Amino acid sequence: AQSVTQPDIHITVSEGASLELRCNYSYGATPYLFWYVQSPGQGLQLLLKYFSGDTLVQGIKGFEAEFKRSQSSFNLRKPSVHWSDAAEYFCAVEVRGSTLGRLYFGRGTQLTVWP
Amino acid sequence: DGGITQSPKYLFRKEGQNVTLSCEQNLNHDAMYWYRQDPGQGLRLIYYSQIVNDFQKGDIAEGYSVSREKKESFPLTVTSAQKNPTAFYLCASKPRAGGETQYFGPGTRLLVL
């Protein structure tokens, strides 16, 4: 069965510190990979995605993510966190070659930023 | 401006009542999706539609119904059979079903009176 794991439910960092949010997936083949961010009471905004090619992908708001096939991981990173980055972050995957196009989501990681 | 709109932002349901959540997109997307979000559970798929007049059940379809009579509209009805409807509901769409980015609306919060 497909699964997406975000092992950290809640992370707290100080403003200016670096950040890494973990995401692991369980599938037979490399899926399409996504990171979304959600502010309270809002919809989801796409941060970045990996379909193919360079395994280090750049996204909006200074975020990047690295796909590691050997570890079935797609971790999200930011070198210096800003207070406005406080939000909930979701990793999602889509099965490559699927005609359905549905996403499977992790349970999310809540990020708190201390001033 | 192209995008996905959901209305209302807040919706209150009385016991035994059916309520309908609206989702409209002007992005000319073929595929549309409904997700339910509960705290700590991520997003779970309720229904999805790849084209007009066609839709499929997702993982938690019981107590919900949908229609797709127009390309731009995908309303979700929460029926009285859904015993625990309090949640945040998100609509999404993408150009076609496979291998494209999914875009989300702002959501509707459903509360039970």
Interface residues (C-beta under 8 A of the other chain):
Chain A: V4 I9 Y32 F34 Y36 G41 Q42 G43 L44 Q45 L46 K49 F51 F90 A92 E94 R96 G97 S98 T99 L100 G101 R102 L103 F105 G106 R107 G108
Chain B: I4 Q6 A31 Y33 G40 Q41 G42 L43 R44 L45 Y48 Q50 Q56 G58 F88 L90 A92 K94 R96 A97 G98 G99 E100 T101 Q102 Y103 F104 G105 P106 G107 R109
